[in-house]
């Protein structure tokens, strides 16, 4: 009987997800398109709309209170208690006018009660973060071996989205504002298929606090991303290529750049053992001004989920991104992080995927369907002690005091403990409590002593967040 139940569960999974298997690694689950807060109008429980299957709607409100003591991103040590508000609304039309579809998403991001000037990490009032038309052909490329339609989609307009493990292309859901792009997106296949290819040709938008965002005319991001899921019960492979092209202008200090990145990501589960893995290796080449780009980065994680009602998962991970060795030579070894997310490199948002060595351990628990808990410990070093620590002394306005070109300030950034609890009060409301304690290392202390005349031994970050969806 148990074997039959497992077989039925497997059949149901295959019918719903096809070849797709979600990576079990921490913090790599990308947000869906459309976003998770969206509901089909027919499934909102409103009787009058039970037959309106062609319209997706969504309304989401997020509030977060933060307590920050000794924030090393600031050049002034103050206790700050900002209040962050983010409101999103979505409307998408599908099927009824096929192959033509369209969607619009609005977002309003605001911050209050802070000692520091507003910046575009927190403030971007009343902005269109998605607005695109789509040509969608459901079975243009036939079907796969499981009978799933292999569609072709072409979109044009404004987008916010995430790809791969979110480390190079993400919308930064944690941050109060969103990474937004304008351009073209083509998709061959879908997540359920054994193979899929995503093609991008985009220009990033410059976030403006109180005006409508503007296209960064000097930059183009191009990408080809493959997904091979035929062997997903063992491994999913994602080879990809990214290119960032920037033409010189007054807005970027007259710096021409053309950065190419070739990479391979792989993840999977080891049978029924409870062991999962995830790896990603990236090599970058091209030009950055008069220098040749020669950088690389990689991440690796292995985890084990215990057979227990609380689903405890213990994992160990390692992240590396090269840093520039000599600003005056002909080579730039600083890893280009493109438009990836910062969290969960560090829970307090200090660390990004650039000039970093970051081993960490983590424990995740799920005591009930509505309650999740995770905690971890991290260590951080500079990959190159002569290159910068990106976020030190740089929010909101860069001071340049985040690098020692001589390397005499050391390379240890610090270590941190973090813990987070997430509880769903009901399907519409989720509350989150989090805390992070960061102990500074020699590099941070030495740079702070030079720039501020004193240093911070440790920092505290506590937050309370409430997410409310209008529709269940």
ROMARTI-164919 format. One line per field, with one value per residue (C-alpha): residue in three letters; x, y, z. Coordinates in nm, 3 decimals, padded with zeros to 5 digits. Each point is the difference from the previous one (the first is absolute). Layout:
<nodes>
type	[ala,...]
x	[X,...]
y	[Y,...]
z	[Z,...]
</nodes>
This chain:
<nodes>
type	[unk,unk,unk,unk,unk,unk,unk,unk,unk,unk,unk,unk,unk,unk,unk,unk,unk,unk,unk,unk,unk,unk,unk,unk,unk,unk,unk,unk,unk,unk,unk,unk,unk,unk,unk,unk,unk,unk,unk,unk,unk,unk,unk,unk,unk,unk,unk,unk,unk,unk,unk,unk,unk,unk,unk,unk,unk,unk,unk,unk,unk,unk,unk,unk,unk,unk,unk,unk,unk,unk,unk,unk,unk,unk,unk,unk,unk,unk,unk,unk,unk,unk,unk,unk,unk,unk,unk,unk,unk,unk,unk,unk,unk,unk,unk,unk,unk,unk,unk,unk,unk,unk,unk,unk,unk,unk,unk,unk,unk,unk,unk,unk,unk,unk,unk,unk,unk,unk,unk,unk,unk,unk,unk,unk,unk,unk,unk,unk,unk,unk,unk,unk,unk,unk,unk,unk,unk,unk,unk,unk,unk,unk,unk,unk,unk,unk,unk,unk,unk,unk,unk,unk,unk,unk,unk,unk,unk,unk,unk,unk,unk,unk,unk,unk,unk,unk,unk,unk,unk,unk,unk,unk,unk,unk,unk,unk,unk,unk,unk,unk,unk,unk,unk,unk,unk,unk,unk,unk,unk,unk,unk,unk,unk,unk,unk,unk,unk,unk,unk,unk,unk,unk,unk,unk,unk,unk,unk,unk,unk,unk,unk,unk,unk,unk,unk,unk,unk,unk,unk,unk,unk,unk,unk,unk,unk,unk,unk,unk,unk,unk,unk,unk,unk,unk,unk,unk,unk,unk,unk,unk,unk,unk,unk,unk,unk,unk,unk,unk,unk,unk,unk,unk,unk,unk,unk,unk,unk,unk,unk,unk,unk,unk,unk,unk,unk,unk,unk,unk,unk,unk,unk,unk,unk,unk,unk,unk,unk,unk,unk,unk,unk,unk,unk,unk,unk,unk,unk,unk,unk,unk,unk,unk,unk,unk,unk,unk,unk,unk,unk,unk,unk,unk,unk,unk,unk,unk,unk,unk,unk,unk,unk,unk,unk,unk,unk,unk,unk,unk,unk,unk,unk,unk,unk,unk,unk,unk,unk,unk,unk,unk,unk,unk,unk,unk,unk,unk,unk,unk,unk,unk,unk,unk,unk,unk,unk,unk,unk,unk,unk,unk,unk,unk,unk,unk,unk,unk,unk,unk,unk,unk,unk,unk,unk,unk,unk,unk,unk,unk,unk,unk,unk,unk,unk,unk,unk,unk,unk,unk,unk,unk,unk,unk,unk,unk,unk,unk,unk,unk,unk,unk,unk,unk,unk,unk,unk,unk,unk,unk,unk,unk,unk,unk,unk,unk,unk,unk,unk,unk,unk,unk,unk,unk,unk,unk,unk,unk,unk,unk,unk,unk,unk,unk,unk,unk,unk,unk,unk,unk,unk,unk,unk,unk,unk,unk,unk,unk,unk,unk,unk,unk,unk,unk,unk,unk,unk,unk,unk,unk,unk,unk,unk,unk,unk,unk,unk,unk,unk,unk,unk,unk,unk,unk,unk,unk,unk,unk,unk,unk,unk,unk,unk,unk]
x	[00.000,00.281,00.174,-00.326,-00.040,00.354,-00.060,-00.323,00.180,00.272,-00.257,-00.175,00.332,00.094,-00.342,00.035,00.372,00.119,00.380,00.046,00.160,00.065,00.351,00.017,00.279,-00.057,-00.123,00.019,-00.371,-00.083,-00.325,-00.251,-00.136,-00.261,00.104,-00.118,-00.257,-00.198,-00.325,-00.221,-00.325,-00.203,00.181,-00.036,-00.319,-00.211,-00.308,-00.067,00.341,00.017,-00.004,00.251,00.302,00.170,00.088,00.276,-00.010,00.205,00.036,00.279,00.112,00.324,00.107,00.338,00.137,00.379,00.230,00.361,00.280,00.347,-00.092,00.337,-00.156,-00.025,00.291,-00.167,-00.076,-00.358,-00.282,-00.261,-00.365,-00.134,-00.355,-00.023,-00.322,-00.045,-00.330,-00.044,-00.295,-00.021,-00.238,00.065,-00.216,00.057,-00.171,-00.303,00.192,00.261,00.261,00.011,00.034,00.102,00.074,00.055,00.152,00.027,00.210,00.028,00.303,00.046,00.211,-00.066,00.158,00.366,00.296,00.148,-00.093,-00.233,00.157,-00.118,00.054,-00.304,-00.196,-00.159,-00.345,-00.280,00.191,-00.092,00.228,-00.161,-00.196,00.034,-00.178,00.052,-00.054,-00.057,-00.031,-00.089,00.127,00.206,00.294,-00.202,00.002,00.260,00.007,-00.238,-00.255,00.062,-00.048,00.321,-00.104,00.170,-00.034,00.123,-00.036,00.078,-00.018,00.102,00.087,00.108,00.098,00.251,00.196,00.222,00.102,-00.071,00.363,00.051,-00.356,-00.247,-00.256,00.131,-00.324,00.147,00.090,-00.280,00.049,00.024,00.243,-00.187,00.089,-00.137,00.039,-00.071,-00.039,-00.053,-00.071,00.019,-00.171,-00.115,00.108,-00.189,00.197,00.313,00.181,-00.056,00.184,-00.040,00.127,00.033,00.093,-00.059,00.093,-00.007,-00.208,00.148,-00.213,-00.115,-00.146,-00.284,-00.010,-00.066,00.301,00.212,00.175,00.379,00.075,00.367,-00.060,-00.131,-00.029,-00.022,-00.042,-00.048,-00.098,-00.056,-00.175,00.046,-00.241,-00.007,00.205,-00.160,-00.041,00.382,00.107,-00.136,00.256,-00.018,00.272,-00.022,00.167,-00.035,00.133,00.001,00.088,00.051,00.092,00.194,-00.194,00.008,-00.237,00.259,00.326,00.055,00.068,-00.051,-00.069,-00.081,-00.018,-00.071,-00.086,-00.019,-00.127,-00.151,-00.234,-00.103,-00.221,-00.189,-00.083,00.180,-00.285,-00.209,00.299,-00.101,00.326,-00.016,00.264,00.035,00.304,00.059,00.325,00.042,00.293,00.007,00.204,-00.012,00.106,-00.057,00.135,00.366,00.016,-00.070,-00.271,00.124,-00.221,-00.182,-00.239,-00.159,-00.242,-00.051,-00.242,-00.078,-00.287,-00.169,-00.367,-00.071,-00.297,-00.194,-00.342,00.175,00.198,00.332,00.256,00.366,00.219,00.350,00.082,00.295,-00.005,00.290,00.026,00.337,00.126,00.233,00.366,00.152,-00.202,00.297,00.067,-00.166,-00.233,-00.323,-00.064,-00.302,-00.300,-00.296,-00.316,-00.235,-00.346,-00.009,-00.139,00.204,-00.196,00.057,00.375,-00.050,-00.324,00.087,00.055,00.371,00.152,-00.045,00.136,00.328,00.352,-00.121,00.074,-00.304,-00.029,-00.313,-00.207,-00.378,-00.286,-00.357,-00.310,-00.369,-00.182,-00.338,-00.143,-00.028,00.316,00.359,00.325,00.357,00.330,00.358,00.358,00.217,00.361,00.118,00.341,00.106,00.112,00.256,00.121,00.087,-00.355,-00.312,-00.268,-00.295,-00.248,00.235,-00.061,-00.202,-00.372,-00.153,00.295,00.334,00.292,00.272,00.115,-00.056,00.335,00.366,00.203,00.309,-00.166,00.132,-00.345,-00.038,-00.262,-00.234,-00.337,-00.171,-00.241,-00.371,-00.284,-00.354,-00.341,-00.340,-00.352,-00.287,-00.361,-00.312,-00.290,-00.230,00.050,-00.008,00.228,00.359,00.212,00.380,00.240,00.372,00.322,00.365,00.311,00.313,00.347,00.240,00.340,00.333,-00.071,-00.323,00.155,00.312,-00.196,-00.244,00.288,00.145,-00.330,-00.182,00.266,-00.160,-00.140,-00.298,00.064,-00.335,-00.341,-00.357,-00.283,-00.355,-00.313,-00.372,-00.177,-00.364,-00.111,-00.369,-00.158,-00.347,-00.091,00.040]
y	[00.000,00.244,-00.072,00.071,00.331,00.104,-00.096,00.204,00.295,-00.026,-00.014,00.309,00.182,-00.084,00.113,00.334,00.074,-00.229,-00.021,00.300,-00.061,00.292,00.040,-00.065,00.253,00.293,00.327,-00.101,-00.050,00.263,00.189,-00.114,00.204,00.119,00.059,-00.227,00.248,-00.025,-00.197,-00.097,00.191,-00.321,-00.138,00.297,-00.135,00.284,-00.172,00.258,-00.066,-00.380,-00.030,00.278,-00.222,00.239,00.270,-00.007,00.258,00.082,00.255,-00.028,00.219,-00.044,00.188,-00.040,00.158,-00.010,00.063,00.054,00.069,00.072,-00.061,-00.027,00.108,00.350,00.234,00.128,-00.236,00.067,-00.216,00.007,-00.111,00.027,-00.092,-00.150,-00.024,-00.180,-00.035,-00.197,-00.048,-00.231,-00.064,-00.254,-00.114,-00.343,-00.258,00.208,00.188,-00.270,00.008,00.360,00.049,00.293,00.091,00.311,00.019,00.316,00.051,00.278,-00.006,00.242,00.043,00.202,00.063,-00.024,00.217,-00.031,00.161,-00.205,-00.214,-00.221,-00.319,00.095,00.267,-00.019,00.151,-00.118,-00.181,-00.239,-00.299,-00.218,00.087,-00.226,-00.160,-00.368,-00.232,-00.345,-00.315,-00.286,-00.299,00.167,-00.236,-00.316,-00.201,-00.177,-00.370,00.058,00.168,00.352,00.272,00.176,00.364,00.293,00.344,00.342,00.301,00.366,00.277,00.047,-00.292,-00.102,-00.364,-00.252,-00.274,-00.292,00.024,00.380,00.088,00.176,00.092,00.068,00.261,00.027,-00.086,00.077,00.355,00.255,00.086,-00.227,-00.066,00.088,-00.041,00.101,-00.195,-00.347,-00.349,-00.324,-00.340,-00.338,-00.256,00.024,-00.120,-00.329,-00.098,-00.212,00.294,00.373,00.306,00.362,00.293,00.356,00.337,00.268,00.344,00.062,00.286,00.263,00.021,00.353,00.072,00.232,-00.006,-00.279,-00.225,00.058,-00.243,-00.011,00.066,-00.094,-00.357,-00.321,-00.338,-00.302,-00.361,-00.354,-00.245,-00.370,-00.249,-00.375,-00.197,-00.338,-00.139,00.217,-00.296,00.000,00.344,00.312,00.180,00.370,00.124,00.373,00.304,00.366,00.316,00.350,00.270,00.359,00.293,00.290,00.308,00.266,-00.219,-00.276,00.198,-00.061,-00.369,-00.245,-00.354,-00.328,-00.286,-00.357,-00.278,-00.372,-00.228,-00.330,-00.070,-00.345,-00.118,-00.306,-00.258,-00.325,-00.248,-00.033,00.061,00.353,00.139,00.285,00.209,00.320,00.141,00.291,00.100,00.325,00.131,00.360,00.157,00.312,00.359,00.259,00.332,-00.052,-00.321,-00.358,-00.170,-00.327,-00.101,-00.301,-00.108,-00.317,-00.125,-00.348,-00.138,-00.343,-00.067,-00.285,-00.014,-00.228,-00.235,00.181,00.172,00.341,-00.064,00.122,00.080,00.064,00.149,00.127,00.241,00.187,00.307,00.167,00.303,00.130,00.349,00.237,-00.044,00.321,00.303,00.119,-00.308,-00.111,-00.255,00.037,-00.306,00.145,-00.226,00.172,-00.087,00.131,00.051,-00.272,00.002,00.075,-00.202,-00.272,00.062,00.172,00.050,00.361,00.084,00.081,-00.246,-00.030,-00.241,00.186,-00.041,-00.240,-00.333,-00.119,-00.342,-00.056,-00.263,00.007,-00.187,00.019,-00.132,-00.025,-00.079,00.040,00.081,00.367,00.042,-00.005,00.076,00.032,00.101,00.014,00.107,00.168,00.114,00.258,00.079,00.217,-00.211,00.275,00.215,00.279,00.032,00.153,-00.126,00.125,00.111,00.142,00.375,00.021,00.045,00.221,00.187,-00.167,00.150,-00.212,-00.101,-00.373,-00.109,-00.017,-00.029,-00.093,-00.303,00.102,00.016,-00.379,-00.217,-00.121,00.177,-00.171,-00.275,-00.001,-00.193,00.030,-00.148,00.042,-00.121,00.007,-00.063,00.007,00.128,-00.099,-00.048,00.377,00.116,-00.096,00.142,-00.016,00.070,00.008,00.083,00.019,00.068,00.092,00.011,00.214,-00.126,00.174,00.143,00.174,00.133,00.131,00.173,00.152,00.130,00.171,00.146,00.074,00.011,-00.293,-00.344,-00.221,-00.331,-00.150,00.088,-00.106,-00.024,-00.091,00.018,-00.075,-00.044,-00.050,-00.112,00.029,-00.132,00.123,-00.328,-00.352]
z	[00.000,00.090,-00.330,-00.184,00.186,-00.092,-00.363,-00.010,00.160,-00.263,-00.280,00.139,00.025,-00.357,-00.123,00.180,-00.042,-00.279,-00.009,00.228,00.338,00.234,00.135,00.373,00.060,00.234,-00.145,-00.367,-00.073,-00.259,00.007,-00.259,-00.290,00.074,00.366,00.285,00.132,-00.326,-00.018,-00.289,00.044,-00.027,00.308,00.233,00.157,-00.138,-00.137,-00.271,-00.157,00.018,-00.381,-00.071,-00.064,-00.242,00.256,00.264,00.279,00.305,00.276,00.256,00.289,00.192,00.311,00.169,00.314,00.028,00.295,-00.110,00.245,-00.142,-00.365,-00.179,-00.330,00.150,00.052,00.319,00.289,00.108,00.132,-00.275,00.011,-00.357,-00.095,-00.350,-00.202,-00.332,-00.186,-00.323,-00.235,-00.301,-00.288,-00.274,-00.292,-00.155,-00.227,-00.100,-00.272,-00.069,-00.130,00.132,00.376,00.216,00.361,00.212,00.349,00.212,00.310,00.256,00.234,00.288,00.314,00.314,00.340,-00.102,00.101,-00.349,-00.333,-00.219,-00.272,-00.286,00.199,00.206,-00.188,-00.346,00.014,-00.231,-00.271,-00.282,00.063,-00.269,-00.311,-00.298,-00.292,-00.078,-00.294,00.149,-00.211,00.234,-00.200,-00.274,00.064,00.048,00.321,00.214,00.089,00.293,-00.226,00.130,-00.262,-00.100,-00.057,-00.165,00.160,-00.107,00.229,-00.051,00.258,00.362,00.229,00.346,00.035,00.128,-00.174,00.096,00.369,00.012,00.068,-00.335,-00.106,00.281,00.093,00.358,00.175,00.342,-00.096,00.010,-00.369,-00.304,-00.285,-00.320,-00.367,-00.336,-00.321,-00.136,00.139,-00.191,00.153,-00.174,00.219,00.362,00.343,-00.041,-00.312,-00.027,-00.163,-00.011,-00.131,00.116,-00.209,00.129,-00.153,00.262,00.122,00.377,00.136,00.227,00.313,00.079,00.340,-00.096,-00.383,-00.246,-00.053,-00.309,-00.232,00.036,-00.367,00.031,00.123,-00.154,00.169,-00.230,00.109,-00.127,00.275,-00.052,00.227,-00.042,00.220,-00.172,00.289,00.271,00.238,00.010,-00.122,-00.167,-00.215,-00.085,-00.238,-00.065,-00.152,00.106,-00.161,00.148,-00.252,00.113,-00.222,00.148,00.116,00.270,00.205,00.040,00.014,-00.372,00.056,-00.288,00.119,-00.169,00.249,-00.112,00.244,-00.082,00.271,00.101,00.288,00.115,00.283,00.111,00.265,00.076,-00.032,00.316,00.228,00.099,-00.141,-00.252,-00.172,-00.203,-00.182,-00.233,-00.172,-00.196,-00.205,-00.127,-00.278,-00.216,00.059,00.272,-00.120,-00.086,00.204,-00.103,00.206,00.152,00.292,00.134,00.269,00.128,00.260,00.143,00.256,00.138,00.235,00.181,00.096,00.295,00.010,00.272,00.013,00.028,-00.321,00.146,-00.269,00.074,-00.271,-00.061,-00.281,-00.144,-00.223,-00.178,-00.230,-00.111,00.076,-00.183,00.092,-00.138,-00.118,-00.208,-00.211,-00.324,00.163,00.196,00.215,00.183,-00.055,-00.168,00.192,-00.272,00.154,00.263,00.350,00.312,00.254,00.119,-00.045,00.335,00.190,00.084,-00.370,00.042,-00.247,-00.377,-00.264,-00.053,00.143,00.265,00.165,00.195,00.170,00.206,00.177,00.037,00.169,-00.129,00.179,-00.082,00.327,-00.174,-00.340,00.094,00.209,-00.129,00.179,-00.127,00.157,-00.116,00.060,-00.263,-00.044,-00.252,-00.149,-00.292,-00.295,-00.070,00.291,-00.247,-00.135,00.153,00.236,-00.204,00.267,00.263,00.050,-00.323,00.080,-00.123,-00.160,-00.077,00.190,-00.163,00.347,-00.045,-00.146,00.099,-00.320,00.201,00.161,00.343,00.162,-00.011,-00.167,00.278,-00.023,00.292,00.103,00.075,00.158,-00.132,00.078,-00.164,00.083,-00.251,00.098,-00.215,00.206,-00.286,-00.377,-00.050,00.282,00.082,00.282,00.013,00.288,-00.059,00.179,-00.106,00.207,-00.197,00.156,-00.200,-00.115,-00.036,-00.347,00.104,00.321,-00.172,-00.278,00.251,00.212,-00.309,-00.122,00.325,00.271,00.182,-00.076,00.078,00.177,-00.090,-00.142,00.072,-00.248,00.102,-00.211,00.003,-00.331,-00.095,-00.347,-00.092,-00.319,-00.090,-00.171,00.136]
</nodes>
